[in-house]
Amino acid sequence: MKILAGPSSQFLASRVAKETKCDLALVEFKKFPDGELYLRIADELDGEALIIQSTVTNDDVISLLQLIDAASDCYLRIVIPYFGYARQDKQFKPGEPISARAIARSIDADEVHLVNVHDTSTLDHFKLRSKRKAINLSAARIMGNHLRGMRFESPLLVSPDEGAVQLVQDTADAMKAEFDVLVKTRVSSEQVIIQPKHVDVDRKEVVIVDDMISTGGTMAGAIKLLKSQGAREVHVACIHPVFSQNARLLLYHSGVESIIATDTIERAESVMSVAPLIKEGLQMR
């Protein structure tokens, strides 16, 4: 099996090649003056290919489709570590597309693997050649193992809302730490208190865990809140480091101790690799 790296996942694809002991094919990329993208697989394929490409931008979606077409004669496995448009998974107003469905339907492959997709209902939109269902892989254990290695004295993992509770619980289980969720309590018509539901954060090393950090606004507010309640340190950890606009500045201005992320999107904060997870996922069939 040859591994084909898309332009947004070159480091991760290289790591997966090392984990699986598969050959990493040389792929050439360039952009024409009019903005069109060009791609060429420079190595000969051997009948089975694995494409690894996150779709962070619209260009990344086009590059993924180009890779699929260039390798269409192969038994084709695709890993999309970060699946863009995943949050557009419902129609809220008449006339809106379900963009997650539109992108999923454009992918022609035998197998598809995603990592911590926003909503697992997105998996049903992939219509694969093999009639198999797309698979969602969870990086919670990888994140928990990394956090355990940081050797906190009194750690507490916190979910910023109810939506991330399962991810935080799974991460805490791998880390062997306690966890909690932030809840809002309305004191009056003008005052709302946000605090952990069960655990006092005083003198604890708190890690706020979420699947994604985009603008960082919600996370920044949570950091300030936890520090005001006596947390010794506040760290943030996420699977997908989108970091749009001035997200990093917001987080550090709020007093965060560190930002920890995986390499589903390749950033400076990507200190955890999902390559071992992808290897496990490929062996699930």
KENU-255490 format. One record per residue (C-alpha): x, y, z; chain; residue in three letters; residue number from 1. Coordinates in steps of 0.02 Angstrom, whole numbers. Layout:
N
REC/X/Y/Z/unit/code/pos
REC/X/Y/Z/A/ALA/NUM
...
//
This chain:
285
REC/X/Y/Z/unit/code/pos
REC/0/0/0/A/MET/1
REC/64/173/-45/A/LYS/2
REC/25/322/66/A/ILE/3
REC/-23/482/-24/A/LEU/4
REC/-4/642/76/A/ALA/5
REC/-117/789/38/A/GLY/6
REC/-42/963/55/A/PRO/7
REC/-122/995/226/A/SER/8
REC/-66/830/306/A/SER/9
REC/113/802/251/A/GLN/10
REC/188/780/425/A/PHE/11
REC/48/666/482/A/LEU/12
REC/55/558/325/A/ALA/13
REC/243/539/351/A/SER/14
REC/212/482/529/A/ARG/15
REC/79/358/474/A/VAL/16
REC/201/289/344/A/ALA/17
REC/328/261/483/A/LYS/18
REC/198/181/598/A/GLU/19
REC/131/63/464/A/THR/20
REC/298/33/376/A/LYS/21
REC/215/77/211/A/CYS/22
REC/295/176/70/A/ASP/23
REC/262/362/65/A/LEU/24
REC/233/414/-115/A/ALA/25
REC/300/577/-184/A/LEU/26
REC/158/697/-227/A/VAL/27
REC/187/863/-314/A/GLU/28
REC/77/1015/-281/A/PHE/29
REC/68/1187/-356/A/LYS/30
REC/-54/1328/-388/A/LYS/31
REC/-76/1412/-558/A/PHE/32
REC/-82/1603/-571/A/PRO/33
REC/-272/1598/-590/A/ASP/34
REC/-289/1504/-425/A/GLY/35
REC/-318/1331/-496/A/GLU/36
REC/-230/1189/-407/A/LEU/37
REC/-119/1059/-488/A/TYR/38
REC/-69/892/-415/A/LEU/39
REC/30/743/-477/A/ARG/40
REC/73/576/-397/A/ILE/41
REC/254/555/-450/A/ALA/42
REC/271/373/-393/A/ASP/43
REC/191/220/-470/A/GLU/44
REC/47/148/-368/A/LEU/45
REC/31/-38/-331/A/ASP/46
REC/-157/-64/-328/A/GLY/47
REC/-193/-2/-151/A/GLU/48
REC/-176/176/-89/A/ALA/49
REC/-206/272/72/A/LEU/50
REC/-242/458/55/A/ILE/51
REC/-218/567/210/A/ILE/52
REC/-284/743/192/A/GLN/53
REC/-371/862/312/A/SER/54
REC/-495/981/233/A/THR/55
REC/-458/1139/329/A/VAL/56
REC/-486/1255/180/A/THR/57
REC/-583/1247/17/A/ASN/58
REC/-418/1218/-75/A/ASP/59
REC/-390/1066/36/A/ASP/60
REC/-558/994/-21/A/VAL/61
REC/-507/1015/-203/A/ILE/62
REC/-337/934/-170/A/SER/63
REC/-425/785/-89/A/LEU/64
REC/-538/763/-240/A/LEU/65
REC/-388/776/-356/A/GLN/66
REC/-295/641/-258/A/LEU/67
REC/-448/529/-263/A/ILE/68
REC/-462/548/-452/A/ASP/69
REC/-276/521/-480/A/ALA/70
REC/-282/358/-380/A/ALA/71
REC/-456/303/-435/A/SER/72
REC/-395/137/-506/A/ASP/73
REC/-334/81/-334/A/CYS/74
REC/-423/5/-187/A/TYR/75
REC/-437/172/-100/A/LEU/76
REC/-430/208/85/A/ARG/77
REC/-452/387/140/A/ILE/78
REC/-414/467/308/A/VAL/79
REC/-483/642/335/A/ILE/80
REC/-411/688/506/A/PRO/81
REC/-505/854/510/A/TYR/82
REC/-665/853/409/A/PHE/83
REC/-708/1032/360/A/GLY/84
REC/-892/1081/344/A/TYR/85
REC/-934/951/478/A/ALA/86
REC/-1025/1083/580/A/ARG/87
REC/-1141/1118/434/A/GLN/88
REC/-1229/953/464/A/ASP/89
REC/-1410/1011/476/A/LYS/90
REC/-1530/1120/379/A/GLN/91
REC/-1584/1262/494/A/PHE/92
REC/-1672/1370/363/A/LYS/93
REC/-1762/1325/201/A/PRO/94
REC/-1645/1328/52/A/GLY/95
REC/-1487/1289/150/A/GLU/96
REC/-1375/1146/93/A/PRO/97
REC/-1316/1014/215/A/ILE/98
REC/-1136/1050/170/A/SER/99
REC/-1063/904/268/A/ALA/100
REC/-1172/789/162/A/ARG/101
REC/-1123/876/1/A/ALA/102
REC/-937/852/35/A/ILE/103
REC/-960/672/94/A/ALA/104
REC/-1057/626/-63/A/ARG/105
REC/-917/692/-174/A/SER/106
REC/-792/566/-103/A/ILE/107
REC/-772/406/-205/A/ASP/108
REC/-676/278/-103/A/ALA/109
REC/-681/103/-29/A/ASP/110
REC/-648/156/151/A/GLU/111
REC/-657/322/244/A/VAL/112
REC/-592/361/418/A/HIS/113
REC/-623/524/512/A/LEU/114
REC/-554/582/679/A/VAL/115
REC/-675/651/809/A/ASN/116
REC/-799/714/681/A/VAL/117
REC/-918/848/748/A/HIS/118
REC/-1072/735/735/A/ASP/119
REC/-1065/550/696/A/THR/120
REC/-1222/566/589/A/SER/121
REC/-1103/634/456/A/THR/122
REC/-1036/456/434/A/LEU/123
REC/-1201/405/355/A/ASP/124
REC/-1177/526/210/A/HIS/125
REC/-1027/433/138/A/PHE/126
REC/-1080/310/2/A/LYS/127
REC/-929/198/-16/A/LEU/128
REC/-885/77/-157/A/ARG/129
REC/-866/-65/-33/A/SER/130
REC/-1039/-30/46/A/LYS/131
REC/-949/-12/212/A/ARG/132
REC/-986/129/333/A/LYS/133
REC/-864/270/364/A/ALA/134
REC/-774/255/532/A/ILE/135
REC/-750/387/665/A/ASN/136
REC/-590/369/767/A/LEU/137
REC/-572/449/939/A/SER/138
REC/-408/526/993/A/ALA/139
REC/-462/536/1176/A/ALA/140
REC/-341/399/1231/A/ARG/141
REC/-195/483/1141/A/ILE/142
REC/-236/647/1226/A/MET/143
REC/-258/565/1396/A/GLY/144
REC/-92/474/1383/A/ASN/145
REC/-3/635/1337/A/HIS/146
REC/-81/731/1481/A/LEU/147
REC/-35/591/1602/A/ARG/148
REC/145/612/1545/A/GLY/149
REC/141/795/1599/A/MET/150
REC/140/732/1780/A/ARG/151
REC/16/853/1856/A/PHE/152
REC/4/847/2046/A/GLU/153
REC/-184/876/2060/A/SER/154
REC/-262/872/1886/A/PRO/155
REC/-444/905/1843/A/LEU/156
REC/-510/889/1666/A/LEU/157
REC/-655/1004/1624/A/VAL/158
REC/-779/1003/1482/A/SER/159
REC/-829/1179/1426/A/PRO/160
REC/-1008/1118/1395/A/ASP/161
REC/-1118/963/1391/A/GLU/162
REC/-1071/929/1210/A/GLY/163
REC/-892/881/1251/A/ALA/164
REC/-927/777/1408/A/VAL/165
REC/-899/607/1326/A/GLN/166
REC/-733/662/1252/A/LEU/167
REC/-677/731/1420/A/VAL/168
REC/-732/575/1513/A/GLN/169
REC/-639/461/1391/A/ASP/170
REC/-484/571/1405/A/THR/171
REC/-494/571/1595/A/ALA/172
REC/-512/381/1596/A/ASP/173
REC/-351/363/1495/A/ALA/174
REC/-265/488/1608/A/MET/175
REC/-338/412/1767/A/LYS/176
REC/-396/584/1825/A/ALA/177
REC/-559/660/1882/A/GLU/178
REC/-666/766/1768/A/PHE/179
REC/-810/890/1774/A/ASP/180
REC/-915/1001/1662/A/VAL/181
REC/-946/1188/1667/A/LEU/182
REC/-1128/1233/1697/A/VAL/183
REC/-1222/1398/1697/A/LYS/184
REC/-1330/1443/1846/A/THR/185
REC/-1444/1596/1833/A/ARG/186
REC/-1441/1692/1997/A/VAL/187
REC/-1552/1835/1937/A/SER/188
REC/-1616/1910/1775/A/SER/189
REC/-1448/1998/1757/A/GLU/190
REC/-1323/1878/1836/A/GLN/191
REC/-1265/1707/1776/A/VAL/192
REC/-1133/1604/1867/A/ILE/193
REC/-1027/1480/1769/A/ILE/194
REC/-936/1350/1872/A/GLN/195
REC/-890/1165/1875/A/PRO/196
REC/-1040/1058/1916/A/LYS/197
REC/-964/949/2053/A/HIS/198
REC/-780/983/2089/A/VAL/199
REC/-696/1131/2174/A/ASP/200
REC/-552/1191/2063/A/VAL/201
REC/-456/1278/2202/A/ASP/202
REC/-268/1238/2190/A/ARG/203
REC/-297/1113/2050/A/LYS/204
REC/-211/1102/1881/A/GLU/205
REC/-360/1117/1766/A/VAL/206
REC/-360/1058/1585/A/VAL/207
REC/-506/1117/1478/A/ILE/208
REC/-535/985/1344/A/VAL/209
REC/-635/1006/1184/A/ASP/210
REC/-640/928/1012/A/ASP/211
REC/-600/1093/926/A/MET/212
REC/-539/1269/962/A/ILE/213
REC/-593/1392/828/A/SER/214
REC/-601/1575/879/A/THR/215
REC/-555/1536/1060/A/GLY/216
REC/-685/1653/1133/A/GLY/217
REC/-779/1524/1237/A/THR/218
REC/-617/1445/1296/A/MET/219
REC/-543/1614/1345/A/ALA/220
REC/-694/1652/1453/A/GLY/221
REC/-679/1483/1538/A/ALA/222
REC/-494/1510/1574/A/ILE/223
REC/-527/1676/1661/A/LYS/224
REC/-669/1600/1759/A/LEU/225
REC/-568/1452/1822/A/LEU/226
REC/-420/1559/1871/A/LYS/227
REC/-536/1675/1968/A/SER/228
REC/-600/1522/2062/A/GLN/229
REC/-425/1478/2121/A/GLY/230
REC/-359/1355/1992/A/ALA/231
REC/-169/1341/2010/A/ARG/232
REC/-146/1324/1821/A/GLU/233
REC/-263/1315/1672/A/VAL/234
REC/-213/1221/1515/A/HIS/235
REC/-316/1189/1359/A/VAL/236
REC/-313/1032/1252/A/ALA/237
REC/-404/997/1090/A/CYS/238
REC/-409/873/947/A/ILE/239
REC/-428/999/806/A/HIS/240
REC/-328/1163/824/A/PRO/241
REC/-420/1273/699/A/VAL/242
REC/-361/1436/782/A/PHE/243
REC/-448/1563/672/A/SER/244
REC/-425/1751/688/A/GLN/245
REC/-330/1795/850/A/ASN/246
REC/-375/1636/946/A/ALA/247
REC/-201/1608/1016/A/ARG/248
REC/-188/1787/1080/A/LEU/249
REC/-358/1772/1163/A/LEU/250
REC/-305/1615/1254/A/LEU/251
REC/-137/1678/1314/A/TYR/252
REC/-211/1848/1359/A/HIS/253
REC/-335/1752/1468/A/SER/254
REC/-191/1672/1563/A/GLY/255
REC/-181/1497/1490/A/VAL/256
REC/-26/1400/1543/A/GLU/257
REC/-12/1297/1383/A/SER/258
REC/-108/1246/1227/A/ILE/259
REC/-100/1063/1177/A/ILE/260
REC/-167/991/1014/A/ALA/261
REC/-153/844/895/A/THR/262
REC/-89/848/717/A/ASP/263
REC/-258/826/631/A/THR/264
REC/-220/1006/584/A/ILE/265
REC/-34/1039/582/A/GLU/266
REC/4/1184/698/A/ARG/267
REC/145/1234/815/A/ALA/268
REC/38/1167/959/A/GLU/269
REC/20/994/879/A/SER/270
REC/121/898/1008/A/VAL/271
REC/12/741/1000/A/MET/272
REC/7/635/843/A/SER/273
REC/-144/533/789/A/VAL/274
REC/-33/423/679/A/ALA/275
REC/-45/273/799/A/PRO/276
REC/-234/296/803/A/LEU/277
REC/-244/293/613/A/ILE/278
REC/-138/136/609/A/LYS/279
REC/-260/52/730/A/GLU/280
REC/-408/112/628/A/GLY/281
REC/-340/38/468/A/LEU/282
REC/-324/-131/555/A/GLN/283
REC/-506/-131/613/A/MET/284
REC/-572/-209/451/A/ARG/285
//
